Amino acid sequence: MPAADWPIHAPGSCEIMCERRWGCHVFAHQASQMDYTQKTYISFIRFVFTKLAKIPPKRRKLFGRRTAAAFATRAARASETTEQTSLRLSQMASRSAACVFTETTAEWTERLASVASVMSSRRARLSTEERLVQNSQDAICVSRARASESPAQTILRRSKNTTVTACSRALESPEQTTSRRLRNARATASSRVSEPPQQTAIRRLRNASTTASARALESPVLTANWRLRNFRYTASARASESPGVRLARLNNNDQIARTDAQRRGVLNLSIYLSIYLSIYL
């Protein structure tokens, strides 16, 4: 192929240097004569040829096939309609439900741990904006899959998740427990700061309705258990907090109490005023 037809060569530019490294040719311009696009292209070519030269021929062939299959899958999912997406997600949910019915708790725990490790490694390489987009896409996929499952599958999934969570909590060390709680608190605080008032009201109403329905269905033994568990969590948290955190908590509680008292006073005043107006007018 003549030098004038090379994609990285422009008429009037410097000569192209050819180096032989690791058994592959690497073409490069002088850095002073190249723009950003040419530098990026040459860096990509060097990286690809360097990595492919170290891969055995059989693995290189499989790598090419998997890459082509991944590109084809992404193109098909990008061009599919909403109905096709819903059908694909429902099929995935049915296959997952079939696997859930056949596998044991140990297999379920192992599979979830492997998936969590892979997802955490992938999320670690993403930026903040890409992570937010990925979280929103995952939430949409999960909601669609949850909407297409039957009540029996929902109950089985929740029981499996409860069992796996209990097993993982029992196996973790106190340092891991503290790290997990701190990470959850930070994530919750960041999400609370960024959410609009409408979502806050919807979340509080949903939590209140869920809590009320759960309290209405539970037995007195379960009520005593969760009250004792909450008391122990609160006592452990109070014992491990620093003086600054304790002072901030007390100040926050005092502020909340004053706000509630002011609201109750305004409400009582409005009630008295309405009664007075209804009597004397």
Secondary structure, DSSP 8 states (H G I E B T S, - for coil): --GGG-TT--TTS---EEEEETTEEEEE--GGG--HHHHHHHHHHHHHHHHHHHS-HHHHHHHHHHHHHHHHHHHHHHH--HHHHHHHHHHHHHHHHHHHHHS-HHHHHHHHHHHHHHHHHHHHTS-HHHHHHHHHHHHHHHHHHHHTS-HHHHHHHHHHHHHHHHHHHHHS-HHHHHHHHHHHHHHHHHHHHHS-HHHHHHHHHHHHHHHHHHHHHS-HHHHHHHHHHHHHHHHHHHHH--HHHHHHHHHHHHHHHHHHHHHHHHHHHHHHHHHHHHHH-
